[in-house]
Structure formats: C-alpha cells, structure tokens
Amino acid sequence: MACILLLALNKDFDVFNEAYSFLELFSGKGWVTKLMKVNGIASASFDISYGEPVLVLLSILNCKFENFLVVIGLVCSSWVTVTALLILAITAMGGTWILEQPRSSLVIWHPRIRLLWRLLPKVYEARWWACMYGSATAKRHIAWSNSPTVQLLDLGQMVRAHYKLQGVKSTKKYRNKRGKVAFCGSSFLKQTQTYPPGFAKKITKLHSRFCAKRTLEFGAGIEGEHLNLGVYLFEGLSWDTDWWLDAGMDSTFCYLRGAKGLCLGSLRHLFPTHI
C-alpha cells in the first residue's frame, strides 16, 4: 500500500491513465496478451525477467478502474508473497484477477495466500484439463478468482478421445533407491508452462464477462478519486504491524521513498521520518 501511494505521489510517474484492460503476469511467451491485442484490447505482459514489481504496480495503477482483468500464472515460489500483495492492489482498483496453477501446486497452503483468502469476501475456484484446450499433455490445472466467471474455464471431464491426442508426457516413472515407484519431470515439462492456444482464445472470449461491473470488495461506498480512496485506506493502517518483508519489496519502498520526483505535500504525516 505504501509503495502504491509513493508511486501515485511521484511527479515522474504517470498513474491512473486507465490505459490497460488486461495484464498477464509471469507470462512466458505471452500468448494471451498477443491474442488480446489482436482483438483490440489494450494489454501488457510481464515475466520474472522483466525486473522489479514496481513496474507491475505502475501498470496496475494504469488499468481501467473497475474494468480490467489480470491473469497470474505464478511459476516461482519466491514470488508468492508479492503476488498476494498484487492481488490486494488489483482488488482495491476494482479489477478482476485469476491465479492459475498446476493442480499439484501447494501455493494454496502458503501463509500469505491463506491470509489473503481470509481478507477477501469471496474466492471462486475452477479446474480443467490442459489437453482440452489443445495441449499435448493432459495436465490438470486449477485457478482461483474474485469472479465466478472463472468457473467457465472448466470444460468438463476429459474423455478418452482427448487422452489419445497426447503426443508427449511431461513426467516419467522410475524406481528410486528404495525400490519404490517415483516420478520426475521429463524434458517436455517446462514447455507445459506456456498456455495452449485454446486457453488463450477462451480467456479472450470471456474478457468482457470477467470485467463486468460488480460491487467493490474494498472501499465500497467511499466517494472520491482513486488517490483519495488509497489515502483513506492507508490512514487506517499501522507502521508497527507486519511489514511483509518476505515479499522482498523493502528495497523498492526505500527507492520510492527517496525518489527525486516524490511530492508528499500535505500527506507527509502518513510516512515516518525513519523506520
């Protein structure tokens, strides 16, 4: 929350331009973003290699208020806490988010995700088979969202015809030193991190339904501009509580707090002189 306000109060950054209707995080090849752009939907994609989360925060602040979708295909456990914070920012902006994972993922049990689920009024779940979207492997997926539209990603039970279409296997079976059957990833496993074309088409088709106007989960009934809403929420927080240092954003905060273009003005009292 502090980083968002510091970005908004910096004259060197443009925020609240409502430039985007779709964002794809941990995008890999960014197939969904490319298809969105083909259909005239203003979009942007980000991968881990793109750098600091401050760039993602800036993009979220420049999305169309209460009318945008963010797909998060988390692939690195070290980004779980940052992802939880980004989901809170998306929700505060009135946006829709989808957190997608392989079915075997344990991210749902991460303490920060558990806390996030308790903070949000409602989280919807969907599961599907990747092969039903044209993937070469069956691979079961699961996703959570603050929109019930996510349940439309489930195309039903996989039938034998879909199973026979698989050209490769993403895992292989072997016996470990104890003689027990075990599994490990094949050379094709990494390729399954890219969404198949059918999934990209489905997300694009459902974009308008995901962005359908609904009641804000946070700040409902509060009048004023986006920045005033952020200040209202921020004033109720304490600097003595959990700093979420496991998100690794302390360096980002220090950079933004000391940035040359920062203009705190009458809001200077919200930020301590030292921490």
N, C-alpha and C positions, 0 to 999 in steps of 0.2 A: 504494500500500500504506500509506503514511504517513497519507494522508487517511482511509482506511478505519479505521485504528486510532484516529485522533483523534476520528472520529465515534462509534466504539464506546465511547470513554472519556469522552464528554461526557454529563453527567447530564441535560442539557437536550434530548437527542435519544433517542428510543425506537428501539432496534435489536433484531434477532433476534426479532421478534414473529411471524415466519412468517405474514404477512398476505396475501401475494400468491402466485398460481400462474402468473401471466402478466404480462409487461410488454411494451409496444410503444414503441420509441424512434424519434424522427423520424416520428411517427405521422400527421401531417397531420390528416385528418378522424377518424382512429382507428376505422375500421370494424371491424377485427379485435377490438379491445378491446370495442367495443359488443356484438359477437356473443358474445364470451366471457362477458360479464356476463349476457346473456340466458340463457346455458346454465349459469348458476350458478357460473362460475369467477371467483374473486377476481382482479381485473385492474386495471391502471393504465396510462395512456399519457402520453407526454411528447413535446413538439416543441421545436425550437430556440428558439422564442419563450418557452418556459417558464422560461428562465434558466440559472443555474449548474448544472454537472454534479453538485454536491453533493446536489441533490435526487434525481437519478437514483441516485447511490451509496446514499443512505439507503433508497431503495425496493428496491434490490438486496439490501441487508443485511436487509430485512424480508420477503424472499421465503422460501418454504418450503424449508428446507435439503435439497439433492439432489433437489428435486421441483418445478422451475419452468422456464418457457420464456420467453426474451426474443427478440423479433423486432426487428432493427435495419435500418431502411430508410434508410441513410445518403444524404443529399442534398447535403451541404456538405463540400467538401474540407478546410476548416479544422478539421473535427471528426474527421478520420481518426485522429489520434494519441490523442485522448480515447476514441474508440471502441475502439482496441486495448487501452487500459487497462481499459475497462469489460468487455471480453470476458475479460480475465485475472481480474477480480473475479468475474464470473459463473462462470467455470470453477472458481475456488477455492471458491466456495459450492456446488459440485456441480450447478450449473444447466446447462441446455441453451440455446445461442444459435444464432440464424440471422442471418447478414449477407447482406442482399439488395441487388442492384444491377442496373441495366440491363446487358445483355450487353456493350455497348461501353465500360463503365466501366474505368478504368485503376487503380482502387484496389488491385487485387491486386499492383501493382508499387510501391506506396508502401513506403519503407524500414521503417516501423513495422509494417506488415502482413506484410512478408516476415520480419521478426524474430519476430513473433507466430506465424507458421506454423512457424518453426523450434523455438519453445518448446513448442508443442502436440504431443502424440504422434500425433494423427490428425485430419485435417480432410477432411470429405466435401463433394462438390460436386453440384449439380443445376442443370438448365437447363429452361426451359419457355417456351411462347408465351402471352402475356397474353390473347390472344383466345380461348384455350381455357378461360379462366376467366370469360368474359363481357365482356372489354374491347372497346371499339370499335376498337382498333388491334391489329395483330399483336404488336408489341413483344416482343422476345426478352429474357428475364430470366435471371439467374444468381444462385445463392446458395451460401454455404458454411456448414457447421455442424459441431459436435463430435458430432452424432448421425447415424447412417446413415439415419434416418427421413426426412431432408431429400430423399433421392432419390425419395421417393414423390410429390413435388411435380411431377415430370416426367410429363406426361400423354401423352407420345409425340409423334410427328410431326404437324405441322399439315397438315391436308388442305384441298383446295380449298373445301369447304363452309364451313370456318371463315374462310378468307380472304375469301370473298364477304360475310360478315357485317359486315365492317368498314364503319363509316359515315363515318369521317373518317381523315385521315392526320396523323400527328404531325410529319412532316418534308415539306419541299418542295424540289424540284430547281431549280437555276438555273445560269447560266454566270457565272463570275467575270470580273475584268478581263482575265485572260489567255486567256479563251475556253474555259476548262476547266469541265467539269460539277462542281458542288459542291452540298452540301446544307446546309440550315439548319432550325431548328425552326419549326413552324407555331404559330398562336395556340392550338392544342389541346395542345401538348406538355406544358405544366405540369399539365394535368388528368390526364395519364398517371401522375403521381406518386402518385395515390391507388389503393390496391388495389381491384380489382373484387370484387363480392360473392362470386363463386365462389371466389376465392382465400381470402377471409376464412372461408368455410364449410370449406374444405379444412384450413386451419391449426387451426380449432376442432375438427374431427373427429379430427385427428391429435395433439391436445394430450396426451392420456394416453400415447401412444406416444413422443412426444418427451420426456416426463418420466419414462419408465420408468427404474427404478433401475439404475445401472451403476457400475463402479469409478471412483472419483475420480481424475482425471488428476494433481492436485496433492495432496500430503499423505496419500496412501494409506498406511494402517497407523498413522497417528498418532492416538492416543486423546486424548479431552478435549473440552471445549466449543469452540464456534466461535471465541471470542476467544482461547483458548489456542492454537488452530491458527494463527491470524493472527500471534500473538506469536512462535511457533516459526519461522514462515517469515520474519518481519521481522528477527529476530535474525541471520539469515544474510546479510542484505544490507548493503552498504556505502554510506555517505553520500558517498563520493568517486567513485562511478561515475556513469553517465549519469542526469541529473536529469529527462530528458524535458520540458525547458522548452517544447518546441514544442507541448505539449499545452495550454499556457496555463493550467495549474492552480496555478501558483506563488502567485497571489493567494488562491486557495481554501485552499491549505495555510497561508498566513500567517494567514488569518482563523480557521481551525480551531485553529491552534496558540495563538493569543491569545484564544480564546473564554473567556468568564467561567465557563462551566459545566464546563470541562475539568478532569478529575481524573486526573493521571498516576500518582500514588501510587508504588508500587514499580517502575513502568515508566518513570520519569523518565529513567533512564540510557539508554534507547533513543533519546532525542531530544537532539541537541546544543543547547547554550545559544545558539549563533549559527551561521549558515550563510553 
